[in-house]
Amino acid sequence: MPQDLSRRNLIRLAAAGAFGLAASSPLRSQQPPEPNIQLPPTPIVPTNRRSTVYLLTGENRRQNVHDALMGIDRDVRPALKRKKYVLIKPNLTSFTNQLAATHVDAIRGILDYLAPRFKGPVVIAESAGGNAQRGYDNFKYTALAKEFPSLKVSLVDFDEEALFVPVGIITYDVHPQMIRVAKRLFDPGVFVISSCIQKTHDGVVMTAAVKNVAMGGILRSGKKDTTKWTDKQKMHVGAHQMNYNLMLVASKMAPHWGAAVVDGYEGMEGQGPTAGTPVPHRIAVASTDFVAADRVATELMGIDPKWVGYLQYCDEFGIGNYDIGKIDVRGATISSLKRTYRLNANTERSLQWMGPMGPDPALGRGGRRPGAPPVPANPNPRS
């Protein structure tokens, strides 16, 4: 397979399901046929409203996050008044690598916004990639309760709390199965804030606000469990199924979503979501529409929005606006702050969702099978 792939050829290869070909295959030099599969030209269940996304740049992470929320204050404040408590869902994909995790100063920026507008309590809660409490300790979240006493801040590990709502997803073979998702994320009295950074991803191209809550609320075994298990792994069953599963979980959670805050002070490119390298982007994005916030983040990363399957599905099922024509971007302009992020080396396999199903089970993240051939050179070199 050629080392230098254009975006057009990459999509065509993805749609044709050609990624499993070995380097020595006689089909290697053939041009794959145009796919017969395409997404619906219009949403199945259209979103009947426009969405506002606030975008800004600045040299102070905490101030950026606060000011981004101020930019959507008129959308947030009425909803806050109807809720009993706020749940901030950080992204602790790693509990040791700060770049892969929500920075405590981003949480401080959110709390700065909430303090004069909400009496509390505020819960910071996560089902982490490792151990949530270790993440809280390592990244200095434990100091927040003393810094914001009026908000009654507490730290919760979803896995130790072990309260869940069963949610249906599909297996690789498109059989139904249930997973356990943190019960707090479905509480009618909760205002959920997704606090994350924008990162490239090895399974779904990019990750930000929607995936942070949809994947991050799925439970695994806690310290008291005698048997180790994880329902998170049930999501990683192939490129087609993972994108669809994320939409299924998001559709159940979305009625309780409050605000998305994407802290792009330092984004992650390359081998995201845990082992990538920093991009000093110095931006912040906020919206009450998580899908719209992610569409803007995708544009800011220089990623073709057609490549992100789960966000397109969310748009098609009316969970939020992914159509940029229905999104009012306030503050700065996307064009003035756009960068080109280097993609994960597994991106080509991630794009298999755009074409027909392959014949083999996809084991591991992003549909990569043991013994799969090397991935060609990255199509998005860093600018």
C-alpha positions in Angstrom: 0.0 0.0 0.0 1.5 3.4 -0.9 3.1 5.4 1.9 1.7 8.7 0.8 -2.1 8.6 0.8 -4.4 11.5 -0.2 -7.5 12.1 1.8 -9.7 11.1 -1.1 -7.9 7.8 -1.6 -8.0 7.2 2.2 -11.7 7.5 2.2 -12.1 5.3 -0.9 -9.9 2.7 0.6 -11.9 2.8 3.8 -15.2 2.4 2.1 -13.9 -0.5 0.0 -12.8 -2.3 3.1 -9.2 -2.7 1.7 -7.2 -2.3 4.9 -6.7 -6.0 5.6 -4.6 -6.5 2.5 -1.1 -7.6 3.1 1.8 -5.6 1.6 2.4 -8.5 -0.9 -1.2 -8.7 -2.1 -1.6 -8.7 -5.9 -4.6 -6.3 -5.3 -2.3 -3.8 -3.6 -1.9 -1.6 -6.8 -5.5 -1.9 -7.9 -7.9 1.0 -7.5 -10.8 0.0 -5.3 -14.3 0.5 -6.7 -16.4 3.4 -5.5 -18.5 2.3 -2.6 -22.2 1.8 -2.9 -22.8 2.7 0.7 -23.4 6.3 1.7 -24.8 8.0 4.8 -28.3 9.5 4.6 -28.2 12.9 2.9 -30.4 14.3 5.7 -30.8 13.3 9.4 -33.2 10.5 10.2 -34.4 12.5 13.2 -33.4 16.1 12.5 -32.5 18.5 15.4 -35.1 21.2 15.2 -33.0 24.0 16.6 -29.7 25.8 16.0 -26.8 25.4 18.3 -24.4 28.0 19.8 -20.7 27.2 20.3 -18.4 29.7 21.9 -14.8 29.7 20.8 -11.9 31.7 22.2 -8.1 31.8 22.5 -5.9 32.9 25.4 -2.7 32.2 27.3 -4.4 31.2 30.6 -6.1 27.8 30.7 -8.3 28.5 33.7 -9.4 31.8 32.4 -10.1 30.4 28.9 -12.5 27.8 30.3 -14.3 30.3 32.5 -14.7 32.8 29.7 -15.9 30.1 27.3 -18.7 29.2 29.7 -19.5 32.9 30.1 -19.9 33.0 26.3 -22.9 30.5 26.7 -24.1 31.8 30.0 -27.6 32.7 28.8 -28.0 29.0 27.7 -26.5 27.5 30.8 -28.0 29.6 33.7 -31.7 28.7 33.2 -30.9 25.0 33.1 -28.8 25.3 36.2 -31.7 26.7 38.2 -33.7 23.5 37.5 -31.0 21.1 38.7 -30.2 19.7 42.2 -26.5 19.3 41.6 -23.7 19.6 39.0 -21.6 16.6 37.9 -18.3 17.5 36.2 -17.1 14.5 34.1 -13.4 14.8 33.5 -11.4 12.7 31.1 -8.9 10.6 33.0 -7.9 8.2 30.3 -4.6 8.0 32.1 -4.0 8.6 35.8 -0.2 9.3 35.2 0.0 11.2 31.9 -1.3 14.7 32.4 -1.6 15.4 28.6 -4.1 12.5 28.4 -6.2 13.8 31.3 -8.3 16.8 32.1 -6.1 19.4 33.8 -7.2 20.6 37.2 -7.0 24.2 36.0 -9.8 23.4 33.5 -11.9 22.2 36.4 -11.0 25.4 38.4 -12.2 27.4 35.4 -15.6 25.6 35.5 -15.8 26.1 39.3 -15.0 29.8 38.9 -18.0 30.0 36.6 -20.3 28.1 38.9 -19.4 29.7 42.2 -21.5 32.9 41.8 -24.3 31.1 40.0 -24.9 27.8 41.8 -25.0 26.9 45.5 -23.8 23.3 45.0 -23.2 20.6 45.5 -20.7 19.8 42.7 -19.6 16.2 42.1 -16.5 15.4 40.1 -17.0 11.8 38.9 -15.2 9.4 36.6 -14.8 5.8 35.7 -11.1 6.1 34.7 -8.8 4.3 32.4 -7.0 3.2 35.5 -7.9 4.1 39.1 -9.9 7.3 39.4 -8.7 8.1 43.0 -5.1 7.8 41.9 -5.9 10.2 39.1 -7.5 12.6 41.5 -4.4 12.5 43.7 -1.8 12.7 41.0 -3.5 15.6 39.2 -4.2 17.5 42.4 -8.1 17.4 42.2 -8.1 16.8 46.0 -7.4 20.4 46.6 -10.6 21.6 45.0 -12.9 21.1 47.9 -11.0 23.5 50.1 -10.6 26.0 47.3 -14.4 26.2 46.6 -16.1 25.5 50.0 -19.4 27.1 48.9 -19.8 24.5 46.1 -19.4 21.5 48.4 -17.1 19.7 45.9 -16.8 16.0 46.2 -14.8 13.4 44.2 -16.6 10.1 43.2 -15.2 7.0 41.5 -18.1 5.6 39.5 -16.6 2.1 39.7 -16.4 2.2 43.5 -19.9 3.6 43.8 -21.0 0.7 41.6 -24.5 2.2 40.9 -25.5 1.7 37.3 -28.2 1.8 34.6 -28.2 -1.1 32.0 -27.8 0.2 28.5 -28.1 -1.9 25.3 -25.3 -2.0 22.7 -24.3 -4.5 20.0 -21.6 -7.1 19.8 -19.3 -7.6 16.8 -21.8 -10.0 15.3 -24.6 -7.4 15.9 -26.2 -9.3 18.8 -27.6 -7.2 21.6 -25.8 -7.1 24.9 -26.1 -4.9 28.1 -23.5 -2.8 29.7 -23.4 -1.1 33.0 -23.3 2.8 32.9 -23.0 5.0 35.9 -26.4 5.8 37.3 -25.6 9.4 38.2 -25.4 10.3 34.5 -29.1 9.5 34.1 -30.3 11.4 37.2 -33.1 13.9 36.2 -31.7 16.3 38.9 -28.1 16.4 37.5 -26.5 19.0 35.3 -23.7 17.2 33.5 -20.6 19.1 32.3 -18.2 17.2 30.1 -14.7 18.6 30.7 -12.0 17.2 28.3 -9.3 18.1 25.8 -9.5 17.3 22.1 -7.4 14.3 21.1 -6.8 12.1 18.2 -8.0 8.5 18.8 -6.9 5.0 17.7 -10.5 3.7 17.2 -12.8 6.6 16.2 -10.3 9.2 14.8 -11.0 11.9 17.4 -12.4 12.2 20.9 -13.8 15.2 22.9 -17.0 15.9 24.7 -19.4 13.2 23.5 -17.0 10.3 23.9 -15.8 11.6 27.2 -19.2 11.0 28.8 -20.4 8.1 26.6 -17.4 6.0 27.2 -16.2 7.4 30.5 -19.4 6.5 32.3 -19.2 2.8 31.5 -18.2 0.8 34.5 -15.5 -1.7 35.3 -14.7 -3.7 38.4 -13.9 -1.8 41.6 -11.4 -2.6 44.3 -14.0 -4.7 46.2 -14.8 -6.9 43.3 -13.3 -10.4 43.5 -13.6 -10.9 39.8 -12.0 -8.4 37.4 -14.2 -7.2 34.6 -14.8 -4.2 32.3 -17.8 -3.2 30.3 -15.7 -0.6 28.5 -14.0 -3.4 26.5 -17.5 -4.4 25.2 -17.5 -1.2 23.2 -14.2 -1.9 21.4 -15.6 -4.5 18.9 -14.8 -3.1 15.5 -14.9 0.2 13.7 -18.5 -0.1 12.6 -19.9 -1.3 15.9 -17.9 1.0 18.1 -19.2 4.1 16.4 -22.8 2.8 16.6 -22.4 1.8 20.2 -21.2 5.3 21.2 -24.3 6.7 19.6 -26.5 4.3 21.4 -25.0 5.2 24.8 -25.1 8.9 24.0 -28.7 8.8 23.0 -29.6 7.5 26.5 -27.5 10.1 28.3 -28.2 13.2 26.2 -31.4 14.3 28.0 -29.3 14.9 31.1 -26.4 16.7 29.4 -25.7 20.3 30.5 -22.6 21.8 28.9 -19.6 20.7 27.0 -16.2 22.3 27.7 -13.3 21.4 25.5 -10.1 22.7 26.9 -7.8 23.0 23.9 -5.0 24.9 25.7 -2.9 21.9 24.9 -4.4 19.3 22.5 -3.1 15.8 21.7 -2.1 14.6 18.2 -0.6 11.4 17.0 -1.0 8.3 19.2 -4.0 9.5 21.1 -5.9 9.1 23.3 -3.1 8.2 25.8 0.3 8.3 24.1 0.2 11.3 21.7 2.2 14.5 21.7 1.1 18.0 22.7 -0.2 20.7 20.4 0.0 24.1 22.0 -3.4 25.3 20.6 -4.4 27.7 23.4 -8.2 27.5 22.7 -11.4 26.7 24.6 -14.8 25.6 23.2 -18.1 25.5 25.1 -21.7 24.7 24.1 -24.8 23.2 25.6 -24.9 21.0 22.5 -22.1 18.4 23.0 -22.3 17.2 19.3 -21.9 20.8 18.0 -19.0 21.4 20.4 -17.3 18.3 19.0 -18.0 19.4 15.4 -16.2 22.7 16.1 -13.3 20.8 17.8 -13.0 18.5 14.8 -12.7 21.4 12.4 -10.1 23.1 14.7 -8.0 19.9 14.5 -8.0 20.0 10.7 -9.9 16.6 10.6 -12.4 15.9 7.9 -15.7 15.8 9.8 -17.0 13.0 7.6 -14.5 10.7 9.1 -16.0 10.7 12.6 -18.7 8.2 12.5 -20.3 8.3 16.0 -20.8 12.1 15.7 -22.5 11.7 12.4 -24.8 9.1 13.9 -25.6 11.4 16.8 -26.6 14.0 14.3 -28.7 11.6 12.3 -30.6 10.5 15.4 -31.3 14.0 16.6 -28.9 14.0 19.6 -27.3 17.2 18.5 -26.2 19.3 15.5 -23.2 18.1 13.6 -24.1 20.2 10.5 -21.9 23.2 10.7 -24.6 25.1 8.9 -26.8 24.8 12.0 -24.1 25.9 14.4 -23.6 29.6 15.4 -19.9 30.0 16.3 -19.4 33.0 18.5 -16.2 34.6 19.8 -13.3 33.7 17.6 -13.6 32.2 14.1 -12.7 28.6 13.3 -10.5 29.6 10.4 -8.4 31.9 12.6 -7.6 29.1 15.0 -7.5 26.0 12.9 -4.5 23.6 13.1 -3.7 20.4 11.4 -3.3 17.6 13.9 -1.2 14.6 13.0 -3.5 11.6 13.2 -3.2 8.3 15.0 -1.4 5.6 13.0 -4.5 3.5 13.2 -6.7 6.0 11.4 -7.1 4.0 8.2 -8.5 1.0 10.1 -10.8 3.4 12.1 -12.3 4.5 8.8 -13.6 1.0 8.0 -16.9 2.1 9.5 -17.5 4.0 6.2 -17.6 0.8 4.1 -19.1 -2.7 4.2 -18.5 -5.1 7.1 -15.4 -7.3 6.8 -15.5 -11.1 7.2 -13.3 -11.3 10.3 -14.0 -10.4 13.9 -12.1 -7.2 14.8 -10.3 -7.8 18.0 -8.9 -4.9 20.0 -9.3 -1.2 19.7 -10.3 0.4 16.5 -10.9 -3.0 14.8 -7.2 -3.9 14.5 -6.6 -7.6 14.5 -3.6 -9.5 15.8 -1.1 -9.9 13.0 -2.5 -7.1 10.9 0.0 -5.6 8.4 1.8 -2.3 9.2 -0.2 0.9 8.8 0.9 3.2 6.1 2.4 6.6 6.7 0.1 9.1 8.5 -2.0 11.1 6.0 -2.0 14.2 8.3 1.6 15.4 8.8 1.8 18.1 11.4 1.8 21.6 9.8 
